[in-house]
Amino acid sequence: MTTLEFDVTGMVCEGCSNAVRTMVLSQSGVASAAVDHETGKASITGDSTMTAAAVHGAIRDGGFGVRACGNPHCACDDCHCDPCAC
């Protein structure tokens, strides 16, 4: 199993956390998702068919921002670089 960590922006309530969780769980290979609107963190676990790009895209398609770099100083709200070039 692989675990991906994302900083998700735009979540303001438990409903937002649930929406992100639902979107992520619909992606191929995703086994579980822990999403917390208070910290803005999402931890997604899945098998080898899960891709960061698909999970990232699902979150963005739901209207939320994503920073995959984990850098709290990153000004980019659509960061999927590793490491972050921002």
N, C-alpha and C positions, 0 to 999 in steps of 0.2 A: 504494500500500500504506500501511496505517496500523499504527502500533505502539502497543500498550498496555503500561503498566508497572504491576505490582501488587506489593504486599508480601503474601506468603502466610505465615500463621502455622500452626503445628502440624506442620510438616515436620521430621522428625528423622533421616532417612536418604535414601539414593539411591532406595530403593523409593518413598518419599513423593514425591520429585521426579518419578519416572517416572509415578506415579499421576496427579499433577496434570497433567503433560504430556499424558498419554493423554486425560484428561477434556477438556482445553482443545482438543486437536486434533480432537475429535469434534464441535465446534461449527461451525455454518455460517460459511463465509468465512475460517476460520483456516487460514493457510498454514504457519506454523511457531511453535514455542514453545520458549523456553529457560527452564528452571526450575532453580534452585540451592537445595537445602535448607540449605546452610551460610550463605548470605546472606539467605535468605528472599525472594529476588527472582524474579519471573516476567516475562519479556518476550515478548509475543505479537504476531505480525505477521499481518495478514490484509487482505482486500479490503473493499470498501464494504458488504458484507453482514454483516460481523462487527460485533457490538455488545458494548460493555463489560458491559452488563447480563447478556447470555447467558454470557459468559466468567466473569464474577463468580459467577453462579448455579451454573455447572458446578463451579467450585472449591468453593463452599460446600456443594453437594449431595454432594460427595465427602468431606465431613467436615473440611475445612480452613477457616481463617479468612482473610479478605481485607481489606486496607486499600488502597483505590485512591488515597487522597489523597497517599500518599508521605510523610506527616508521621510521623517516628519517635516523636513524643511523643503521637500520637493514642491515646487510651485505648479507642477503639471497635474492636472486632474484626469489625465488619460494616459498614465505612465504604464508601460508594459515592458520597459527595457530592463535588462539585467546585466550589469548594474545600471542604475539610473544615470542617464546622461544629463539630467536637468541641473 
